[in-house]
Amino acid sequence: MPLTRAADGSLGVRAVGSMNGSAGLVYSPVYHIAIQNDGTNGQIGPEAAGSLVQLIDQRVQAVMLSMRRDGGMLSG
């Protein structure tokens, strides 16, 4: 929509042209994305990714617990 000046002198972005009762041009793209990864193409598979997440969670919990002990960075 171009920048236009209305009959009252106001400047703004407005739909111009004949609409003839229609809604005009509406652009609504739809994207369909499918990710297929079973781990056979050199990428990490879903099972390995889940195991990695669990391993990281356990390690973070262990580090946080040790930091809360006396002398740790999170001890109060």
PyMOL Python script that loads the backbone (N, CA, C, O; Angstrom):
from pymol import cmd

cmd.read_pdbstr("""\
ATOM      1  N   MET A   1       0.852  -1.174   0.000  1.00  0.00           N
ATOM      2  CA  MET A   1       0.000   0.000   0.000  1.00  0.00           C
ATOM      3  C   MET A   1       0.895   1.234   0.000  1.00  0.00           C
ATOM      4  O   MET A   1       1.773   1.365   0.853  1.00  0.00           O
ATOM      5  N   PRO A   2       0.682   2.113  -0.928  1.00  0.00           N
ATOM      6  CA  PRO A   2       1.535   3.298  -1.033  1.00  0.00           C
ATOM      7  C   PRO A   2       1.132   4.398  -0.049  1.00  0.00           C
ATOM      8  O   PRO A   2       0.015   4.424   0.468  1.00  0.00           O
ATOM      9  N   LEU A   3       2.070   5.288   0.184  1.00  0.00           N
ATOM     10  CA  LEU A   3       1.817   6.467   1.011  1.00  0.00           C
ATOM     11  C   LEU A   3       0.994   7.443   0.179  1.00  0.00           C
ATOM     12  O   LEU A   3       1.422   7.846  -0.903  1.00  0.00           O
ATOM     13  N   THR A   4      -0.178   7.827   0.668  1.00  0.00           N
ATOM     14  CA  THR A   4      -1.064   8.715  -0.096  1.00  0.00           C
ATOM     15  C   THR A   4      -1.611   9.818   0.793  1.00  0.00           C
ATOM     16  O   THR A   4      -1.621   9.712   2.019  1.00  0.00           O
ATOM     17  N   ARG A   5      -2.062  10.875   0.141  1.00  0.00           N
ATOM     18  CA  ARG A   5      -2.676  11.996   0.848  1.00  0.00           C
ATOM     19  C   ARG A   5      -4.176  11.959   0.573  1.00  0.00           C
ATOM     20  O   ARG A   5      -4.606  11.882  -0.578  1.00  0.00           O
ATOM     21  N   ALA A   6      -4.961  12.014   1.639  1.00  0.00           N
ATOM     22  CA  ALA A   6      -6.420  11.976   1.513  1.00  0.00           C
ATOM     23  C   ALA A   6      -6.955  13.348   1.120  1.00  0.00           C
ATOM     24  O   ALA A   6      -6.207  14.325   1.088  1.00  0.00           O
ATOM     25  N   ALA A   7      -8.236  13.420   0.824  1.00  0.00           N
ATOM     26  CA  ALA A   7      -8.876  14.670   0.412  1.00  0.00           C
ATOM     27  C   ALA A   7      -8.790  15.729   1.502  1.00  0.00           C
ATOM     28  O   ALA A   7      -8.772  16.920   1.192  1.00  0.00           O
ATOM     29  N   ASP A   8      -8.737  15.323   2.784  1.00  0.00           N
ATOM     30  CA  ASP A   8      -8.655  16.297   3.875  1.00  0.00           C
ATOM     31  C   ASP A   8      -7.217  16.739   4.143  1.00  0.00           C
ATOM     32  O   ASP A   8      -6.982  17.540   5.047  1.00  0.00           O
ATOM     33  N   GLY A   9      -6.251  16.230   3.373  1.00  0.00           N
ATOM     34  CA  GLY A   9      -4.865  16.653   3.519  1.00  0.00           C
ATOM     35  C   GLY A   9      -4.023  15.742   4.391  1.00  0.00           C
ATOM     36  O   GLY A   9      -2.807  15.918   4.469  1.00  0.00           O
ATOM     37  N   SER A  10      -4.641  14.775   5.047  1.00  0.00           N
ATOM     38  CA  SER A  10      -3.860  13.881   5.903  1.00  0.00           C
ATOM     39  C   SER A  10      -3.045  12.914   5.046  1.00  0.00           C
ATOM     40  O   SER A  10      -3.469  12.485   3.973  1.00  0.00           O
ATOM     41  N   LEU A  11      -1.865  12.591   5.560  1.00  0.00           N
ATOM     42  CA  LEU A  11      -0.950  11.719   4.838  1.00  0.00           C
ATOM     43  C   LEU A  11      -0.869  10.388   5.569  1.00  0.00           C
ATOM     44  O   LEU A  11      -0.741  10.357   6.793  1.00  0.00           O
ATOM     45  N   GLY A  12      -0.941   9.298   4.832  1.00  0.00           N
ATOM     46  CA  GLY A  12      -0.858   7.992   5.469  1.00  0.00           C
ATOM     47  C   GLY A  12      -0.849   6.865   4.462  1.00  0.00           C
ATOM     48  O   GLY A  12      -0.939   7.082   3.253  1.00  0.00           O
ATOM     49  N   VAL A  13      -0.741   5.672   4.977  1.00  0.00           N
ATOM     50  CA  VAL A  13      -0.766   4.488   4.124  1.00  0.00           C
ATOM     51  C   VAL A  13      -2.207   4.036   4.003  1.00  0.00           C
ATOM     52  O   VAL A  13      -2.863   3.745   5.003  1.00  0.00           O
ATOM     53  N   ARG A  14      -2.691   3.980   2.786  1.00  0.00           N
ATOM     54  CA  ARG A  14      -4.086   3.629   2.547  1.00  0.00           C
ATOM     55  C   ARG A  14      -4.186   2.720   1.337  1.00  0.00           C
ATOM     56  O   ARG A  14      -3.348   2.760   0.437  1.00  0.00           O
ATOM     57  N   ALA A  15      -5.220   1.905   1.334  1.00  0.00           N
ATOM     58  CA  ALA A  15      -5.502   1.107   0.144  1.00  0.00           C
ATOM     59  C   ALA A  15      -6.069   2.048  -0.901  1.00  0.00           C
ATOM     60  O   ALA A  15      -6.981   2.824  -0.616  1.00  0.00           O
ATOM     61  N   VAL A  16      -5.538   1.983  -2.096  1.00  0.00           N
ATOM     62  CA  VAL A  16      -6.017   2.864  -3.161  1.00  0.00           C
ATOM     63  C   VAL A  16      -6.562   2.008  -4.291  1.00  0.00           C
ATOM     64  O   VAL A  16      -6.246   0.824  -4.400  1.00  0.00           O
ATOM     65  N   GLY A  17      -7.367   2.609  -5.111  1.00  0.00           N
ATOM     66  CA  GLY A  17      -7.910   1.907  -6.262  1.00  0.00           C
ATOM     67  C   GLY A  17      -9.319   1.432  -5.990  1.00  0.00           C
ATOM     68  O   GLY A  17      -9.870   1.631  -4.907  1.00  0.00           O
ATOM     69  N   SER A  18      -9.874   0.813  -6.978  1.00  0.00           N
ATOM     70  CA  SER A  18     -11.244   0.327  -6.889  1.00  0.00           C
ATOM     71  C   SER A  18     -11.262  -1.046  -6.245  1.00  0.00           C
ATOM     72  O   SER A  18     -10.602  -1.972  -6.718  1.00  0.00           O
ATOM     73  N   MET A  19     -12.016  -1.174  -5.171  1.00  0.00           N
ATOM     74  CA  MET A  19     -12.112  -2.449  -4.485  1.00  0.00           C
ATOM     75  C   MET A  19     -13.327  -3.241  -4.982  1.00  0.00           C
ATOM     76  O   MET A  19     -13.349  -4.466  -4.865  1.00  0.00           O
ATOM     77  N   ASN A  20     -14.330  -2.564  -5.531  1.00  0.00           N
ATOM     78  CA  ASN A  20     -15.536  -3.196  -6.066  1.00  0.00           C
ATOM     79  C   ASN A  20     -16.147  -4.210  -5.101  1.00  0.00           C
ATOM     80  O   ASN A  20     -16.618  -5.266  -5.523  1.00  0.00           O
ATOM     81  N   GLY A  21     -16.139  -3.897  -3.840  1.00  0.00           N
ATOM     82  CA  GLY A  21     -16.755  -4.775  -2.859  1.00  0.00           C
ATOM     83  C   GLY A  21     -15.931  -5.993  -2.506  1.00  0.00           C
ATOM     84  O   GLY A  21     -16.365  -6.820  -1.704  1.00  0.00           O
ATOM     85  N   SER A  22     -14.763  -6.120  -3.081  1.00  0.00           N
ATOM     86  CA  SER A  22     -13.932  -7.283  -2.758  1.00  0.00           C
ATOM     87  C   SER A  22     -12.921  -6.905  -1.689  1.00  0.00           C
ATOM     88  O   SER A  22     -12.742  -5.729  -1.375  1.00  0.00           O
ATOM     89  N   ALA A  23     -12.277  -7.892  -1.146  1.00  0.00           N
ATOM     90  CA  ALA A  23     -11.308  -7.664  -0.076  1.00  0.00           C
ATOM     91  C   ALA A  23      -9.952  -7.239  -0.614  1.00  0.00           C
ATOM     92  O   ALA A  23      -9.063  -6.900   0.167  1.00  0.00           O
ATOM     93  N   GLY A  24      -9.775  -7.251  -1.918  1.00  0.00           N
ATOM     94  CA  GLY A  24      -8.482  -6.890  -2.482  1.00  0.00           C
ATOM     95  C   GLY A  24      -7.535  -8.074  -2.455  1.00  0.00           C
ATOM     96  O   GLY A  24      -7.970  -9.222  -2.365  1.00  0.00           O
ATOM     97  N   LEU A  25      -6.270  -7.803  -2.531  1.00  0.00           N
ATOM     98  CA  LEU A  25      -5.260  -8.846  -2.560  1.00  0.00           C
ATOM     99  C   LEU A  25      -4.861  -9.223  -1.144  1.00  0.00           C
ATOM    100  O   LEU A  25      -4.481  -8.365  -0.346  1.00  0.00           O
ATOM    101  N   VAL A  26      -4.946 -10.486  -0.843  1.00  0.00           N
ATOM    102  CA  VAL A  26      -4.509 -10.993   0.449  1.00  0.00           C
ATOM    103  C   VAL A  26      -3.477 -12.073   0.180  1.00  0.00           C
ATOM    104  O   VAL A  26      -3.757 -13.048  -0.517  1.00  0.00           O
ATOM    105  N   TYR A  27      -2.290 -11.900   0.729  1.00  0.00           N
ATOM    106  CA  TYR A  27      -1.208 -12.866   0.534  1.00  0.00           C
ATOM    107  C   TYR A  27      -0.977 -13.604   1.833  1.00  0.00           C
ATOM    108  O   TYR A  27      -0.483 -13.017   2.796  1.00  0.00           O
ATOM    109  N   SER A  28      -1.318 -14.862   1.878  1.00  0.00           N
ATOM    110  CA  SER A  28      -1.143 -15.685   3.068  1.00  0.00           C
ATOM    111  C   SER A  28      -0.415 -16.967   2.681  1.00  0.00           C
ATOM    112  O   SER A  28      -1.048 -17.973   2.362  1.00  0.00           O
ATOM    113  N   PRO A  29       0.910 -16.929   2.709  1.00  0.00           N
ATOM    114  CA  PRO A  29       1.639 -18.142   2.324  1.00  0.00           C
ATOM    115  C   PRO A  29       1.489 -19.234   3.374  1.00  0.00           C
ATOM    116  O   PRO A  29       1.396 -18.953   4.569  1.00  0.00           O
ATOM    117  N   VAL A  30       1.466 -20.461   2.924  1.00  0.00           N
ATOM    118  CA  VAL A  30       1.409 -21.620   3.806  1.00  0.00           C
ATOM    119  C   VAL A  30       2.622 -22.474   3.494  1.00  0.00           C
ATOM    120  O   VAL A  30       2.839 -22.867   2.348  1.00  0.00           O
ATOM    121  N   TYR A  31       3.400 -22.757   4.506  1.00  0.00           N
ATOM    122  CA  TYR A  31       4.596 -23.562   4.328  1.00  0.00           C
ATOM    123  C   TYR A  31       4.404 -24.896   5.021  1.00  0.00           C
ATOM    124  O   TYR A  31       3.961 -24.950   6.168  1.00  0.00           O
ATOM    125  N   HIS A  32       4.733 -25.955   4.337  1.00  0.00           N
ATOM    126  CA  HIS A  32       4.698 -27.294   4.917  1.00  0.00           C
ATOM    127  C   HIS A  32       6.134 -27.773   5.013  1.00  0.00           C
ATOM    128  O   HIS A  32       6.800 -27.967   3.996  1.00  0.00           O
ATOM    129  N   ILE A  33       6.607 -27.963   6.226  1.00  0.00           N
ATOM    130  CA  ILE A  33       7.983 -28.377   6.447  1.00  0.00           C
ATOM    131  C   ILE A  33       7.959 -29.721   7.156  1.00  0.00           C
ATOM    132  O   ILE A  33       7.345 -29.868   8.213  1.00  0.00           O
ATOM    133  N   ALA A  34       8.622 -30.685   6.574  1.00  0.00           N
ATOM    134  CA  ALA A  34       8.721 -32.009   7.189  1.00  0.00           C
ATOM    135  C   ALA A  34      10.191 -32.316   7.404  1.00  0.00           C
ATOM    136  O   ALA A  34      10.989 -32.263   6.468  1.00  0.00           O
ATOM    137  N   ILE A  35      10.543 -32.634   8.627  1.00  0.00           N
ATOM    138  CA  ILE A  35      11.915 -32.997   8.951  1.00  0.00           C
ATOM    139  C   ILE A  35      11.929 -34.486   9.241  1.00  0.00           C
ATOM    140  O   ILE A  35      11.291 -34.959  10.182  1.00  0.00           O
ATOM    141  N   GLN A  36      12.661 -35.211   8.423  1.00  0.00           N
ATOM    142  CA  GLN A  36      12.764 -36.650   8.611  1.00  0.00           C
ATOM    143  C   GLN A  36      14.212 -36.974   8.928  1.00  0.00           C
ATOM    144  O   GLN A  36      15.101 -36.792   8.096  1.00  0.00           O
ATOM    145  N   ASN A  37      14.434 -37.450  10.126  1.00  0.00           N
ATOM    146  CA  ASN A  37      15.790 -37.753  10.555  1.00  0.00           C
ATOM    147  C   ASN A  37      15.755 -39.006  11.407  1.00  0.00           C
ATOM    148  O   ASN A  37      15.238 -38.997  12.524  1.00  0.00           O
ATOM    149  N   ASP A  38      16.304 -40.074  10.878  1.00  0.00           N
ATOM    150  CA  ASP A  38      16.342 -41.327  11.626  1.00  0.00           C
ATOM    151  C   ASP A  38      17.750 -41.667  12.091  1.00  0.00           C
ATOM    152  O   ASP A  38      17.981 -42.744  12.641  1.00  0.00           O
ATOM    153  N   GLY A  39      18.681 -40.764  11.877  1.00  0.00           N
ATOM    154  CA  GLY A  39      20.045 -40.980  12.335  1.00  0.00           C
ATOM    155  C   GLY A  39      20.911 -41.739  11.356  1.00  0.00           C
ATOM    156  O   GLY A  39      22.080 -41.990  11.650  1.00  0.00           O
ATOM    157  N   THR A  40      20.384 -42.116  10.202  1.00  0.00           N
ATOM    158  CA  THR A  40      21.177 -42.893   9.247  1.00  0.00           C
ATOM    159  C   THR A  40      21.982 -42.026   8.295  1.00  0.00           C
ATOM    160  O   THR A  40      22.825 -42.546   7.564  1.00  0.00           O
ATOM    161  N   ASN A  41      21.752 -40.741   8.282  1.00  0.00           N
ATOM    162  CA  ASN A  41      22.440 -39.866   7.339  1.00  0.00           C
ATOM    163  C   ASN A  41      23.587 -39.096   7.986  1.00  0.00           C
ATOM    164  O   ASN A  41      23.995 -38.049   7.483  1.00  0.00           O
ATOM    165  N   GLY A  42      24.102 -39.603   9.084  1.00  0.00           N
ATOM    166  CA  GLY A  42      25.203 -38.924   9.757  1.00  0.00           C
ATOM    167  C   GLY A  42      24.748 -37.920  10.794  1.00  0.00           C
ATOM    168  O   GLY A  42      25.564 -37.384  11.543  1.00  0.00           O
ATOM    169  N   GLN A  43      23.462 -37.664  10.844  1.00  0.00           N
ATOM    170  CA  GLN A  43      22.911 -36.745  11.835  1.00  0.00           C
ATOM    171  C   GLN A  43      22.522 -37.538  13.077  1.00  0.00           C
ATOM    172  O   GLN A  43      22.374 -38.759  13.026  1.00  0.00           O
ATOM    173  N   ILE A  44      22.361 -36.841  14.178  1.00  0.00           N
ATOM    174  CA  ILE A  44      21.947 -37.485  15.419  1.00  0.00           C
ATOM    175  C   ILE A  44      20.463 -37.840  15.322  1.00  0.00           C
ATOM    176  O   ILE A  44      19.657 -37.020  14.883  1.00  0.00           O
ATOM    177  N   GLY A  45      20.107 -39.038  15.724  1.00  0.00           N
ATOM    178  CA  GLY A  45      18.719 -39.491  15.668  1.00  0.00           C
ATOM    179  C   GLY A  45      17.935 -39.046  16.885  1.00  0.00           C
ATOM    180  O   GLY A  45      18.522 -38.547  17.845  1.00  0.00           O
ATOM    181  N   PRO A  46      16.623 -39.215  16.868  1.00  0.00           N
ATOM    182  CA  PRO A  46      15.780 -38.772  17.975  1.00  0.00           C
ATOM    183  C   PRO A  46      16.093 -39.465  19.298  1.00  0.00           C
ATOM    184  O   PRO A  46      16.034 -38.834  20.353  1.00  0.00           O
ATOM    185  N   GLU A  47      16.424 -40.754  19.254  1.00  0.00           N
ATOM    186  CA  GLU A  47      16.742 -41.463  20.497  1.00  0.00           C
ATOM    187  C   GLU A  47      18.027 -40.921  21.107  1.00  0.00           C
ATOM    188  O   GLU A  47      18.108 -40.707  22.316  1.00  0.00           O
ATOM    189  N   ALA A  48      19.029 -40.700  20.262  1.00  0.00           N
ATOM    190  CA  ALA A  48      20.300 -40.166  20.753  1.00  0.00           C
ATOM    191  C   ALA A  48      20.116 -38.750  21.277  1.00  0.00           C
ATOM    192  O   ALA A  48      20.735 -38.371  22.271  1.00  0.00           O
ATOM    193  N   ALA A  49      19.276 -37.970  20.620  1.00  0.00           N
ATOM    194  CA  ALA A  49      19.019 -36.603  21.078  1.00  0.00           C
ATOM    195  C   ALA A  49      18.347 -36.621  22.447  1.00  0.00           C
ATOM    196  O   ALA A  49      18.694 -35.823  23.318  1.00  0.00           O
ATOM    197  N   GLY A  50      17.395 -37.520  22.639  1.00  0.00           N
ATOM    198  CA  GLY A  50      16.733 -37.634  23.939  1.00  0.00           C
ATOM    199  C   GLY A  50      17.695 -38.041  25.035  1.00  0.00           C
ATOM    200  O   GLY A  50      17.635 -37.517  26.148  1.00  0.00           O
ATOM    201  N   SER A  51      18.589 -38.979  24.723  1.00  0.00           N
ATOM    202  CA  SER A  51      19.598 -39.401  25.702  1.00  0.00           C
ATOM    203  C   SER A  51      20.539 -38.260  26.046  1.00  0.00           C
ATOM    204  O   SER A  51      20.929 -38.091  27.202  1.00  0.00           O
ATOM    205  N   LEU A  52      20.901 -37.479  25.039  1.00  0.00           N
ATOM    206  CA  LEU A  52      21.786 -36.339  25.260  1.00  0.00           C
ATOM    207  C   LEU A  52      21.125 -35.302  26.162  1.00  0.00           C
ATOM    208  O   LEU A  52      21.778 -34.738  27.041  1.00  0.00           O
ATOM    209  N   VAL A  53      19.850 -35.051  25.955  1.00  0.00           N
ATOM    210  CA  VAL A  53      19.113 -34.098  26.792  1.00  0.00           C
ATOM    211  C   VAL A  53      19.099 -34.574  28.240  1.00  0.00           C
ATOM    212  O   VAL A  53      19.326 -33.782  29.155  1.00  0.00           O
ATOM    213  N   GLN A  54      18.834 -35.863  28.456  1.00  0.00           N
ATOM    214  CA  GLN A  54      18.829 -36.397  29.821  1.00  0.00           C
ATOM    215  C   GLN A  54      20.202 -36.276  30.465  1.00  0.00           C
ATOM    216  O   GLN A  54      20.306 -35.916  31.637  1.00  0.00           O
ATOM    217  N   LEU A  55      21.252 -36.573  29.713  1.00  0.00           N
ATOM    218  CA  LEU A  55      22.612 -36.474  30.229  1.00  0.00           C
ATOM    219  C   LEU A  55      22.947 -35.038  30.635  1.00  0.00           C
ATOM    220  O   LEU A  55      23.534 -34.805  31.691  1.00  0.00           O
ATOM    221  N   ILE A  56      22.572 -34.087  29.791  1.00  0.00           N
ATOM    222  CA  ILE A  56      22.838 -32.673  30.091  1.00  0.00           C
ATOM    223  C   ILE A  56      22.050 -32.240  31.319  1.00  0.00           C
ATOM    224  O   ILE A  56      22.588 -31.558  32.191  1.00  0.00           O
ATOM    225  N   ASP A  57      20.774 -32.630  31.396  1.00  0.00           N
ATOM    226  CA  ASP A  57      19.955 -32.279  32.563  1.00  0.00           C
ATOM    227  C   ASP A  57      20.573 -32.805  33.857  1.00  0.00           C
ATOM    228  O   ASP A  57      20.639 -32.087  34.854  1.00  0.00           O
ATOM    229  N   GLN A  58      21.022 -34.052  33.838  1.00  0.00           N
ATOM    230  CA  GLN A  58      21.639 -34.635  35.031  1.00  0.00           C
ATOM    231  C   GLN A  58      22.907 -33.889  35.414  1.00  0.00           C
ATOM    232  O   GLN A  58      23.152 -33.643  36.595  1.00  0.00           O
ATOM    233  N   ARG A  59      23.703 -33.532  34.435  1.00  0.00           N
ATOM    234  CA  ARG A  59      24.962 -32.825  34.715  1.00  0.00           C
ATOM    235  C   ARG A  59      24.694 -31.427  35.274  1.00  0.00           C
ATOM    236  O   ARG A  59      25.367 -30.992  36.209  1.00  0.00           O
ATOM    237  N   VAL A  60      23.726 -30.733  34.712  1.00  0.00           N
ATOM    238  CA  VAL A  60      23.376 -29.392  35.203  1.00  0.00           C
ATOM    239  C   VAL A  60      22.885 -29.476  36.641  1.00  0.00           C
ATOM    240  O   VAL A  60      23.256 -28.643  37.469  1.00  0.00           O
ATOM    241  N   GLN A  61      22.062 -30.464  36.949  1.00  0.00           N
ATOM    242  CA  GLN A  61      21.573 -30.625  38.319  1.00  0.00           C
ATOM    243  C   GLN A  61      22.723 -30.893  39.280  1.00  0.00           C
ATOM    244  O   GLN A  61      22.745 -30.354  40.386  1.00  0.00           O
ATOM    245  N   ALA A  62      23.679 -31.722  38.868  1.00  0.00           N
ATOM    246  CA  ALA A  62      24.827 -32.021  39.727  1.00  0.00           C
ATOM    247  C   ALA A  62      25.672 -30.774  39.971  1.00  0.00           C
ATOM    248  O   ALA A  62      26.115 -30.536  41.094  1.00  0.00           O
ATOM    249  N   VAL A  63      25.895 -29.985  38.937  1.00  0.00           N
ATOM    250  CA  VAL A  63      26.693 -28.762  39.088  1.00  0.00           C
ATOM    251  C   VAL A  63      25.968 -27.759  39.974  1.00  0.00           C
ATOM    252  O   VAL A  63      26.583 -27.141  40.843  1.00  0.00           O
ATOM    253  N   MET A  64      24.657 -27.591  39.761  1.00  0.00           N
ATOM    254  CA  MET A  64      23.894 -26.651  40.584  1.00  0.00           C
ATOM    255  C   MET A  64      23.905 -27.076  42.050  1.00  0.00           C
ATOM    256  O   MET A  64      24.028 -26.231  42.937  1.00  0.00           O
ATOM    257  N   LEU A  65      23.780 -28.362  42.310  1.00  0.00           N
ATOM    258  CA  LEU A  65      23.810 -28.869  43.673  1.00  0.00           C
ATOM    259  C   LEU A  65      25.160 -28.587  44.322  1.00  0.00           C
ATOM    260  O   LEU A  65      25.219 -28.178  45.482  1.00  0.00           O
ATOM    261  N   SER A  66      26.239 -28.802  43.584  1.00  0.00           N
ATOM    262  CA  SER A  66      27.569 -28.555  44.153  1.00  0.00           C
ATOM    263  C   SER A  66      27.804 -27.065  44.390  1.00  0.00           C
ATOM    264  O   SER A  66      28.523 -26.704  45.322  1.00  0.00           O
ATOM    265  N   MET A  67      27.224 -26.203  43.582  1.00  0.00           N
ATOM    266  CA  MET A  67      27.408 -24.764  43.761  1.00  0.00           C
ATOM    267  C   MET A  67      26.608 -24.229  44.938  1.00  0.00           C
ATOM    268  O   MET A  67      26.917 -23.151  45.446  1.00  0.00           O
ATOM    269  N   ARG A  68      25.592 -24.950  45.381  1.00  0.00           N
ATOM    270  CA  ARG A  68      24.797 -24.508  46.521  1.00  0.00           C
ATOM    271  C   ARG A  68      25.429 -24.903  47.846  1.00  0.00           C
ATOM    272  O   ARG A  68      25.001 -24.427  48.898  1.00  0.00           O
ATOM    273  N   ARG A  69      26.429 -25.756  47.815  1.00  0.00           N
ATOM    274  CA  ARG A  69      27.102 -26.180  49.043  1.00  0.00           C
ATOM    275  C   ARG A  69      27.941 -25.030  49.590  1.00  0.00           C
ATOM    276  O   ARG A  69      28.219 -24.062  48.884  1.00  0.00           O
ATOM    277  N   ASP A  70      28.343 -25.147  50.861  1.00  0.00           N
ATOM    278  CA  ASP A  70      29.177 -24.117  51.487  1.00  0.00           C
ATOM    279  C   ASP A  70      30.409 -23.846  50.634  1.00  0.00           C
ATOM    280  O   ASP A  70      31.109 -24.770  50.219  1.00  0.00           O
ATOM    281  N   GLY A  71      30.662 -22.577  50.383  1.00  0.00           N
ATOM    282  CA  GLY A  71      31.811 -22.175  49.583  1.00  0.00           C
ATOM    283  C   GLY A  71      31.537 -22.147  48.092  1.00  0.00           C
ATOM    284  O   GLY A  71      32.368 -21.678  47.314  1.00  0.00           O
ATOM    285  N   GLY A  72      30.382 -22.642  47.689  1.00  0.00           N
ATOM    286  CA  GLY A  72      30.027 -22.626  46.272  1.00  0.00           C
ATOM    287  C   GLY A  72      29.558 -21.248  45.840  1.00  0.00           C
ATOM    288  O   GLY A  72      29.263 -20.391  46.673  1.00  0.00           O
ATOM    289  N   MET A  73      29.491 -21.045  44.539  1.00  0.00           N
ATOM    290  CA  MET A  73      29.098 -19.737  44.003  1.00  0.00           C
ATOM    291  C   MET A  73      27.666 -19.364  44.362  1.00  0.00           C
ATOM    292  O   MET A  73      27.333 -18.179  44.396  1.00  0.00           O
ATOM    293  N   LEU A  74      26.820 -20.339  44.626  1.00  0.00           N
ATOM    294  CA  LEU A  74      25.417 -20.058  44.935  1.00  0.00           C
ATOM    295  C   LEU A  74      25.083 -20.241  46.405  1.00  0.00           C
ATOM    296  O   LEU A  74      23.912 -20.216  46.785  1.00  0.00           O
ATOM    297  N   SER A  75      26.106 -20.427  47.234  1.00  0.00           N
ATOM    298  CA  SER A  75      25.832 -20.596  48.666  1.00  0.00           C
ATOM    299  C   SER A  75      25.419 -19.258  49.254  1.00  0.00           C
ATOM    300  O   SER A  75      25.900 -18.207  48.830  1.00  0.00           O
ATOM    301  N   GLY A  76      24.544 -19.301  50.211  1.00  0.00           N
ATOM    302  CA  GLY A  76      24.033 -18.049  50.744  1.00  0.00           C
ATOM    303  C   GLY A  76      24.406 -17.894  52.145  1.00  0.00           C
ATOM    304  O   GLY A  76      24.060 -16.890  52.768  1.00  0.00           O
TER     305      GLY A  76
END
""", "prot")
cmd.dss("prot")
cmd.show_as("cartoon", "prot")
cmd.util.cbc("prot")
cmd.orient("prot")
